[in-house]
Amino acid sequence: MRAAPRLVPEPVGANAEFYAWCARGELRFQRCADCDTWRHPPRLACTACGSTRTTWSRASRRGRVWSWTITHQAFDPAFADEMPYAVVVVEADEGPRIVGNLQGIDAADLRLDLPVAIHLEAATDAVALIVFRPAGDDAGDVR
């Protein structure tokens, strides 16, 4: 039996460039060209100084667990074989917080400040999803 296809984000608006970088295998966050503040999700203006000048800077692909939830019921059939699974909020080393699934660790072993590597998992030609794994599993692409 074939697994149901997963829903993927539609890269539009300010998120389009973020997903384009991820689809190319690069994790980049917006960075204010005037005050150097990192930001995610992408925005039209810097929340620190109000500047609309921005760059896209390469991220280290490292971070620490900031929060999480464990899902025990598959509301999306594509996740039925992965129950239970953890969705975590990770604070990247650069500062922005990002959300994704955690792989390679039992939910019972989750803890605040757990170091993780940030991976990109190709979902379509235009979208790669964020996936976290315990640090020590070198950050990279999951193809």
MITITI-966359 format. One record per atom (N, C-alpha, C, CB): atom name; x, y, z. Coordinates in nm, 3 decimals, padded with zeros to 5 digits. Glycine has a CB too. Example, Ala and Ser with C-alpha at 12.3 -4.5 7.8 and 13.67 -1.06 7.14 Angstrom:
<atoms>
    a        c1        c2        c3
    N    01.319   -00.569    00.780
   CA    01.230   -00.450    00.780
    C    01.320   -00.330    00.780
   CB    01.131   -00.447    00.905
    N    01.285   -00.225    00.708
   CA    01.367   -00.106    00.714
    C    01.290    00.003    00.787
   CB    01.408   -00.060    00.572
</atoms>
This chain:
<atoms>
    a        c1        c2        c3
    N    00.084   -00.118    00.000
   CA    00.000    00.000    00.000
    C    00.089    00.124    00.000
   CB   -00.096    00.000    00.122
    N    00.060    00.216   -00.086
   CA    00.140    00.337   -00.102
    C    00.098    00.444   -00.001
   CB    00.129    00.391   -00.246
    N    00.196    00.510    00.060
   CA    00.166    00.616    00.157
    C    00.101    00.735    00.088
   CB    00.295    00.660    00.230
    N    00.012    00.799    00.160
   CA   -00.054    00.919    00.107
    C    00.049    01.029    00.089
   CB   -00.169    00.966    00.201
    N    00.034    01.113   -00.014
   CA    00.129    01.223   -00.034
    C    00.114    01.327    00.078
   CB    00.107    01.290   -00.172
    N    00.227    01.385    00.119
   CA    00.226    01.487    00.223
    C    00.190    01.622    00.165
   CB    00.361    01.494    00.294
    N    00.120    01.699    00.246
   CA    00.094    01.837    00.209
    C    00.225    01.914    00.222
   CB   -00.018    01.900    00.297
    N    00.250    02.003    00.129
   CA    00.370    02.087    00.136
    C    00.330    02.233    00.125
   CB    00.472    02.049    00.024
    N    00.410    02.322    00.182
   CA    00.378    02.464    00.172
    C    00.383    02.512    00.028
   CB    00.475    02.546    00.258
    N    00.305    02.615    00.001
   CA    00.310    02.680   -00.130
    C    00.399    02.802   -00.115
   CB    00.167    02.717   -00.182
    N    00.515    02.804   -00.182
   CA    00.607    02.917   -00.166
    C    00.559    03.043   -00.238
   CB    00.744    02.878   -00.218
    N    00.494    03.129   -00.162
   CA    00.444    03.256   -00.216
    C    00.485    03.369   -00.123
   CB    00.290    03.253   -00.233
    N    00.480    03.489   -00.174
   CA    00.510    03.608   -00.094
    C    00.651    03.606   -00.040
   CB    00.412    03.619    00.021
    N    00.667    03.654    00.082
   CA    00.800    03.664    00.143
    C    00.865    03.527    00.164
   CB    00.790    03.737    00.276
    N    00.783    03.421    00.174
   CA    00.839    03.286    00.194
    C    00.898    03.225    00.068
   CB    00.733    03.196    00.247
    N    00.864    03.277   -00.049
   CA    00.906    03.216   -00.174
    C    01.058    03.204   -00.183
   CB    00.853    03.296   -00.292
    N    01.130    03.308   -00.147
   CA    01.276    03.303   -00.158
    C    01.336    03.206   -00.056
   CB    01.335    03.443   -00.139
    N    01.278    03.200    00.065
   CA    01.325    03.106    00.166
    C    01.316    02.963    00.111
   CB    01.243    03.119    00.297
    N    01.199    02.927    00.055
   CA    01.183    02.792    00.003
    C    01.269    02.767   -00.120
   CB    01.037    02.767   -00.031
    N    01.295    02.869   -00.199
   CA    01.383    02.853   -00.315
    C    01.524    02.817   -00.270
   CB    01.386    02.982   -00.400
    N    01.575    02.884   -00.166
   CA    01.707    02.850   -00.112
    C    01.708    02.707   -00.060
   CB    01.748    02.948    00.001
    N    01.605    02.670    00.018
   CA    01.598    02.535    00.073
    C    01.593    02.430   -00.037
   CB    01.474    02.521    00.164
    N    01.517    02.456   -00.143
   CA    01.507    02.361   -00.255
    C    01.642    02.340   -00.323
   CB    01.404    02.409   -00.357
    N    01.729    02.442   -00.316
   CA    01.865    02.430   -00.372
    C    01.961    02.366   -00.273
   CB    01.917    02.568   -00.413
    N    01.910    02.327   -00.156
   CA    01.995    02.260   -00.057
    C    02.068    02.355    00.036
   CB    02.095    02.175   -00.125
    N    02.024    02.481    00.043
   CA    02.089    02.579    00.129
    C    01.990    02.636    00.230
   CB    02.151    02.693    00.046
    N    02.027    02.632    00.356
   CA    01.944    02.697    00.457
    C    01.995    02.839    00.473
   CB    01.948    02.618    00.594
    N    01.911    02.934    00.438
   CA    01.945    03.076    00.451
    C    01.829    03.147    00.519
   CB    01.975    03.141    00.312
    N    01.866    03.245    00.602
   CA    01.767    03.329    00.666
    C    01.786    03.472    00.618
   CB    01.778    03.321    00.820
    N    01.678    03.547    00.623
   CA    01.690    03.690    00.595
    C    01.778    03.752    00.702
   CB    01.550    03.759    00.589
    N    01.849    03.854    00.660
   CA    01.932    03.931    00.753
    C    01.922    04.077    00.712
   CB    02.082    03.881    00.752
    N    01.900    04.164    00.810
   CA    01.887    04.306    00.781
    C    02.019    04.360    00.728
   CB    01.843    04.384    00.908
    N    02.014    04.429    00.616
   CA    02.134    04.486    00.555
    C    02.183    04.608    00.631
   CB    02.107    04.523    00.409
    N    02.101    04.663    00.720
   CA    02.142    04.782    00.796
    C    02.188    04.750    00.938
   CB    02.028    04.879    00.802
    N    02.117    04.661    01.011
   CA    02.154    04.635    01.151
    C    02.201    04.491    01.175
   CB    02.037    04.665    01.242
    N    02.204    04.407    01.071
   CA    02.251    04.268    01.077
    C    02.163    04.173    01.157
   CB    02.386    04.264    01.134
    N    02.042    04.211    01.192
   CA    01.951    04.123    01.265
    C    01.905    04.009    01.176
   CB    01.830    04.202    01.319
    N    01.917    03.884    01.225
   CA    01.867    03.767    01.155
    C    01.717    03.760    01.178
   CB    01.937    03.636    01.203
    N    01.642    03.709    01.079
   CA    01.499    03.696    01.100
    C    01.439    03.579    01.022
   CB    01.429    03.824    01.062
    N    01.341    03.520    01.086
   CA    01.260    03.415    01.026
    C    01.133    03.405    01.107
   CB    01.336    03.278    01.021
    N    01.016    03.393    01.048
   CA    00.994    03.383    00.905
    C    01.029    03.512    00.832
   CB    00.850    03.345    00.878
    N    01.046    03.503    00.699
   CA    01.081    03.621    00.621
    C    00.976    03.732    00.636
   CB    01.096    03.584    00.474
    N    01.025    03.854    00.636
   CA    00.938    03.971    00.650
    C    00.981    04.078    00.551
   CB    00.940    04.028    00.795
    N    00.892    04.171    00.527
   CA    00.923    04.280    00.434
    C    01.011    04.387    00.499
   CB    00.795    04.343    00.383
    N    01.006    04.396    00.632
   CA    01.085    04.497    00.701
    C    01.143    04.437    00.829
   CB    01.000    04.622    00.734
    N    01.257    04.489    00.871
   CA    01.325    04.445    00.992
    C    01.245    04.488    01.114
   CB    01.470    04.501    00.998
    N    01.223    04.396    01.206
   CA    01.150    04.430    01.328
    C    01.238    04.505    01.427
   CB    01.095    04.303    01.393
    N    01.369    04.500    01.409
   CA    01.460    04.570    01.499
    C    01.478    04.717    01.462
   CB    01.594    04.502    01.501
    N    01.491    04.746    01.330
   CA    01.520    04.885    01.290
    C    01.424    04.941    01.185
   CB    01.660    04.894    01.238
    N    01.338    04.855    01.130
   CA    01.241    04.901    01.030
    C    01.293    04.906    00.887
   CB    01.194    05.035    01.067
    N    01.418    04.874    00.866
   CA    01.475    04.878    00.731
    C    01.407    04.777    00.639
   CB    01.626    04.852    00.737
    N    01.394    04.813    00.513
   CA    01.341    04.719    00.414
    C    01.455    04.657    00.331
   CB    01.241    04.792    00.321
    N    01.579    04.693    00.364
   CA    01.694    04.635    00.293
    C    01.731    04.503    00.360
   CB    01.817    04.734    00.293
    N    01.740    04.398    00.279
   CA    01.766    04.266    00.335
    C    01.864    04.187    00.248
   CB    01.637    04.188    00.350
    N    01.930    04.091    00.310
   CA    02.014    03.994    00.240
    C    01.968    03.856    00.285
   CB    02.168    04.018    00.269
    N    02.016    03.754    00.216
   CA    01.990    03.615    00.256
    C    02.124    03.555    00.293
   CB    01.919    03.532    00.142
    N    02.145    03.528    00.421
   CA    02.273    03.477    00.470
    C    02.264    03.329    00.504
   CB    02.318    03.556    00.594
    N    02.370    03.258    00.470
   CA    02.377    03.114    00.496
    C    02.378    03.089    00.647
   CB    02.503    03.051    00.430
    N    02.299    02.991    00.690
   CA    02.290    02.954    00.831
    C    02.381    02.835    00.860
   CB    02.144    02.922    00.870
    N    02.418    02.819    00.985
   CA    02.509    02.713    01.028
    C    02.448    02.574    01.023
   CB    02.557    02.740    01.167
    N    02.316    02.566    01.022
   CA    02.243    02.439    01.025
    C    02.259    02.368    01.158
   CB    02.290    02.349    00.913
    N    02.274    02.447    01.262
   CA    02.281    02.396    01.400
    C    02.185    02.476    01.486
   CB    02.427    02.405    01.456
    N    02.133    02.412    01.589
   CA    02.046    02.482    01.681
    C    02.018    02.397    01.804
   CB    01.916    02.519    01.613
    N    01.923    02.446    01.886
   CA    01.886    02.377    02.009
    C    01.734    02.376    02.022
   CB    01.951    02.444    02.133
    N    01.682    02.265    02.074
   CA    01.538    02.252    02.093
    C    01.490    02.359    02.191
   CB    01.500    02.111    02.144
    N    01.391    02.434    02.150
   CA    01.333    02.541    02.231
    C    01.198    02.499    02.287
   CB    01.318    02.669    02.147
    N    01.122    02.419    02.210
   CA    00.991    02.370    02.252
    C    00.952    02.256    02.160
   CB    00.883    02.484    02.248
    N    00.849    02.180    02.200
   CA    00.802    02.071    02.114
    C    00.662    02.026    02.154
   CB    00.898    01.954    02.121
    N    00.604    01.948    02.065
   CA    00.479    01.879    02.092
    C    00.490    01.740    02.031
   CB    00.356    01.958    02.034
    N    00.426    01.645    02.094
   CA    00.424    01.509    02.043
    C    00.284    01.482    01.987
   CB    00.463    01.404    02.155
    N    00.278    01.439    01.862
   CA    00.151    01.408    01.797
    C    00.128    01.258    01.804
   CB    00.150    01.458    01.650
    N    00.010    01.220    01.856
   CA   -00.023    01.079    01.874
    C   -00.132    01.031    01.778
   CB   -00.067    01.054    02.016
    N   -00.200    01.122    01.710
   CA   -00.306    01.086    01.618
    C   -00.276    01.147    01.481
   CB   -00.443    01.133    01.671
    N   -00.284    01.065    01.378
   CA   -00.253    01.111    01.243
    C   -00.374    01.183    01.183
   CB   -00.212    00.992    01.153
    N   -00.373    01.315    01.190
   CA   -00.477    01.394    01.126
    C   -00.455    01.397    00.974
   CB   -00.479    01.536    01.183
    N   -00.329    01.380    00.933
   CA   -00.293    01.370    00.792
    C   -00.250    01.225    00.768
   CB   -00.178    01.473    00.752
    N   -00.317    01.151    00.681
   CA   -00.285    01.010    00.658
    C   -00.139    00.985    00.618
   CB   -00.375    00.955    00.551
    N   -00.072    01.085    00.563
   CA    00.068    01.068    00.522
    C    00.160    01.043    00.641
   CB    00.115    01.192    00.446
    N    00.115    01.075    00.762
   CA    00.198    01.057    00.881
    C    00.159    00.935    00.963
   CB    00.189    01.180    00.968
    N    00.061    00.857    00.916
   CA    00.009    00.745    00.995
    C    00.117    00.645    01.037
   CB   -00.097    00.673    00.916
    N    00.215    00.620    00.951
   CA    00.320    00.523    00.983
    C    00.426    00.579    01.077
   CB    00.386    00.476    00.855
    N    00.419    00.706    01.109
   CA    00.522    00.769    01.192
    C    00.476    00.801    01.334
   CB    00.569    00.895    01.126
    N    00.357    00.757    01.371
   CA    00.303    00.788    01.503
    C    00.384    00.720    01.612
   CB    00.158    00.745    01.512
    N    00.401    00.779    01.727
   CA    00.391    00.923    01.749
    C    00.512    00.992    01.691
   CB    00.376    00.956    01.899
    N    00.499    01.122    01.660
   CA    00.614    01.197    01.609
    C    00.621    01.333    01.679
   CB    00.604    01.216    01.456
    N    00.739    01.388    01.678
   CA    00.764    01.515    01.747
    C    00.777    01.628    01.645
   CB    00.891    01.507    01.834
    N    00.707    01.735    01.671
   CA    00.725    01.861    01.598
    C    00.794    01.954    01.696
   CB    00.588    01.923    01.544
    N    00.908    02.008    01.656
   CA    00.987    02.089    01.748
    C    01.008    02.230    01.695
   CB    01.122    02.024    01.774
    N    01.026    02.320    01.789
   CA    01.070    02.456    01.758
    C    01.216    02.459    01.799
   CB    00.983    02.568    01.834
    N    01.301    02.494    01.705
   CA    01.445    02.499    01.729
    C    01.492    02.642    01.715
   CB    01.521    02.405    01.631
    N    01.574    02.684    01.811
   CA    01.638    02.815    01.798
    C    01.771    02.791    01.728
   CB    01.657    02.885    01.938
    N    01.781    02.839    01.605
   CA    01.904    02.823    01.527
    C    02.017    02.900    01.594
   CB    01.884    02.872    01.381
    N    02.140    02.858    01.571
   CA    02.255    02.928    01.630
    C    02.255    03.076    01.597
   CB    02.385    02.864    01.582
    N    02.196    03.112    01.482
   CA    02.192    03.252    01.441
    C    02.082    03.330    01.513
   CB    02.170    03.261    01.290
    N    01.988    03.261    01.580
   CA    01.884    03.328    01.656
    C    01.742    03.301    01.615
   CB    01.907    03.470    01.649
    N    01.711    03.294    01.483
   CA    01.571    03.269    01.446
    C    01.522    03.133    01.496
   CB    01.555    03.278    01.295
    N    01.394    03.125    01.523
   CA    01.332    02.998    01.561
    C    01.260    02.941    01.440
   CB    01.233    03.016    01.681
    N    01.278    02.810    01.419
   CA    01.217    02.742    01.305
    C    01.148    02.615    01.353
   CB    01.323    02.710    01.197
    N    01.051    02.570    01.275
   CA    00.969    02.455    01.312
    C    00.990    02.343    01.212
   CB    00.820    02.494    01.320
    N    00.994    02.221    01.262
   CA    01.005    02.105    01.175
    C    00.989    01.977    01.254
   CB    01.138    02.105    01.101
    N    00.996    01.865    01.185
   CA    00.987    01.735    01.250
    C    01.124    01.694    01.304
   CB    00.933    01.628    01.153
    N    01.122    01.619    01.413
   CA    01.244    01.566    01.471
    C    01.253    01.419    01.439
   CB    01.248    01.589    01.625
    N    01.369    01.375    01.390
   CA    01.391    01.235    01.355
    C    01.511    01.183    01.430
   CB    01.409    01.218    01.203
    N    01.519    01.051    01.445
   CA    01.638    00.988    01.499
    C    01.650    00.990    01.650
   CB    01.756    01.052    01.442
    N    01.540    01.013    01.721
   CA    01.544    01.015    01.867
    C    01.404    00.980    01.918
   CB    01.591    01.154    01.921
    N    01.398    00.906    02.026
   CA    01.269    00.874    02.087
    C    01.214    00.997    02.157
   CB    01.282    00.757    02.186
    N    01.083    01.011    02.153
   CA    01.018    01.125    02.217
    C    01.055    01.135    02.365
   CB    00.865    01.115    02.202
    N    01.076    01.022    02.431
   CA    01.111    01.023    02.574
    C    01.247    01.086    02.598
   CB    01.110    00.881    02.629
    N    01.331    01.093    02.497
   CA    01.466    01.149    02.513
    C    01.474    01.298    02.477
   CB    01.564    01.073    02.426
    N    01.361    01.356    02.437
   CA    01.358    01.499    02.406
    C    01.381    01.581    02.532
   CB    01.224    01.538    02.340
    N    01.451    01.692    02.518
   CA    01.471    01.783    02.631
    C    01.501    01.922    02.579
   CB    01.586    01.733    02.723
    N    01.473    02.021    02.662
   CA    01.508    02.157    02.625
    C    01.657    02.169    02.604
   CB    01.461    02.257    02.733
    N    01.697    02.251    02.510
   CA    01.837    02.278    02.479
    C    01.910    02.161    02.413
   CB    01.909    02.315    02.604
    N    01.836    02.058    02.372
   CA    01.899    01.946    02.302
    C    01.962    01.998    02.174
   CB    01.797    01.832    02.273
    N    02.092    01.978    02.153
   CA    02.155    02.023    02.028
    C    02.108    01.939    01.910
   CB    02.309    02.016    02.039
    N    02.074    02.007    01.801
   CA    02.027    01.938    01.681
    C    02.098    01.991    01.557
   CB    01.875    01.953    01.665
    N    02.100    01.905    01.455
   CA    02.146    01.942    01.321
    C    02.022    01.966    01.237
   CB    02.240    01.831    01.258
    N    02.030    02.064    01.150
   CA    01.916    02.102    01.065
    C    01.940    02.046    00.925
   CB    01.897    02.258    01.061
    N    01.845    01.965    00.880
   CA    01.854    01.903    00.748
    C    01.743    01.956    00.660
   CB    01.845    01.749    00.758
    N    01.760    01.940    00.531
   CA    01.658    01.977    00.434
    C    01.616    01.852    00.359
   CB    01.710    02.087    00.336
    N    01.485    01.826    00.357
   CA    01.431    01.707    00.293
    C    01.350    01.750    00.171
   CB    01.344    01.624    00.392
    N    01.394    01.711    00.053
   CA    01.323    01.749   -00.069
    C    01.182    01.692   -00.067
   CB    01.400    01.700   -00.195
    N    01.082    01.780   -00.084
   CA    00.942    01.738   -00.091
    C    00.891    01.746   -00.234
   CB    00.855    01.824    00.002
    N    00.931    01.852   -00.305
   CA    00.900    01.872   -00.447
    C    01.023    01.938   -00.508
   CB    00.768    01.960   -00.468
    N    01.016    01.969   -00.636
   CA    01.127    02.040   -00.699
    C    01.143    02.181   -00.643
   CB    01.106    02.047   -00.850
    N    01.034    02.238   -00.591
   CA    01.036    02.377   -00.544
    C    01.040    02.391   -00.392
   CB    00.917    02.448   -00.596
    N    01.023    02.280   -00.319
   CA    01.013    02.289   -00.173
    C    01.096    02.180   -00.106
   CB    00.867    02.279   -00.127
    N    01.178    02.220   -00.009
   CA    01.245    02.127    00.080
    C    01.199    02.161    00.221
   CB    01.403    02.134    00.066
    N    01.170    02.060    00.299
   CA    01.119    02.080    00.434
    C    01.231    02.070    00.537
   CB    01.011    01.978    00.465
    N    01.213    02.140    00.646
   CA    01.309    02.138    00.756
    C    01.287    02.010    00.837
   CB    01.293    02.264    00.847
    N    01.396    01.940    00.865
   CA    01.395    01.820    00.949
    C    01.511    01.834    01.047
   CB    01.405    01.687    00.863
    N    01.487    01.800    01.172
   CA    01.592    01.807    01.274
    C    01.634    01.666    01.314
   CB    01.545    01.887    01.397
    N    01.762    01.652    01.344
   CA    01.818    01.527    01.397
    C    01.914    01.563    01.509
   CB    01.890    01.443    01.285
    N    01.934    01.472    01.604
   CA    02.027    01.503    01.712
    C    02.164    01.544    01.658
   CB    02.043    01.382    01.806
    N    02.228    01.640    01.723
   CA    02.362    01.686    01.681
    C    02.455    01.566    01.680
   CB    02.416    01.798    01.775
    N    02.553    01.573    01.594
   CA    02.642    01.460    01.573
    C    02.606    01.390    01.444
   CB    02.634    01.361    01.692
    N    02.481    01.408    01.401
   CA    02.437    01.362    01.269
    C    02.459    01.483    01.179
   CB    02.284    01.311    01.267
    N    02.573    01.488    01.111
   CA    02.612    01.608    01.036
    C    02.497    01.667    00.959
   CB    02.725    01.576    00.941
    N    02.484    01.799    00.970
   CA    02.378    01.868    00.899
    C    02.399    01.851    00.749
   CB    02.375    02.018    00.936
    N    02.291    01.831    00.680
   CA    02.300    01.815    00.536
    C    02.164    01.787    00.478
   CB    02.397    01.703    00.499
    N    02.163    01.754    00.353
   CA    02.037    01.729    00.286
    C    01.996    01.584    00.300
   CB    02.048    01.767    00.140
    N    01.868    01.563    00.313
   CA    01.811    01.430    00.312
    C    01.742    01.418    00.178
   CB    01.712    01.406    00.433
    N    01.795    01.337    00.092
   CA    01.739    01.325   -00.045
    C    01.671    01.193   -00.062
   CB    01.849    01.342   -00.152
</atoms>
